[in-house]
Amino acid sequence: MSAPITRRRRSRTTKIVVTGPFDAGKSTLIRTISEVTVLSTERAVSDRPDGTSSPQTTVAMDFGRISVGEGLALYLFGTPGQERFEFMWDILAEGMLGFVLVVDAARPDSYDEARRIREHFTKLAEVPYIVVVNKCDGCSDAEVARIRAAVGVPDEVPVLTADARDRAEVRDAIVALLEQVRAQLETAPQLSVVGGEAG
């Protein structure tokens, strides 16, 4: 008598993009939450903007993975922050169900760039997104409101403060985005989570 065939459980995968200006905390956020070693393409910075501290920059992407509940894998793709690598934005955005825009509260000079990035991604796809204000320890509601206005974030889009190094705060931000994705899926059932085998 032959042994019963066991089927490997198929997991659904969801693609989320993490974007923002150079040195905002994108790579740190992905490393903080990823369950696997993050695939990163960082190189030494040759033209570091004033006020930034990172000696390296992402030139292609960062890639991480987390499990969300049973049977759902969340793939995180981090974009390059420097303008000369922005050709990667459109490539990484393909098939995304949402994105996280990371803003550095300590660098008001980067807010215009954050606005430009937000506008670029919202034109690429009508998907939910959230804004994570990093390096904002003790920020008041008024300060967060000023950042929202400076980046041009609509009232209905969540703007959260989170330390990109704090796993619990990053997790809460990701959950907030997934809630936005779920709400959109409920109102637009033709959209679906990308199917595939999780590794």
Secondary structure as UniProt FT lines:
FT   STRAND          12..19
FT   TURN            22..23
FT   HELIX           26..33
FT   STRAND          39..44
FT   TURN            50..51
FT   STRAND          56..67
FT   TURN            70..71
FT   STRAND          72..78
FT   HELIX           83..85
FT   HELIX           87..93
FT   TURN            94..95
FT   STRAND          98..104
FT   TURN            105..106
FT   HELIX           108..110
FT   HELIX           111..124
FT   STRAND          129..134
FT   TURN            137..138
FT   HELIX           141..151
FT   TURN            155..156
FT   STRAND          159..161
FT   TURN            164..165
FT   HELIX           167..187
FT   TURN            189..190
//
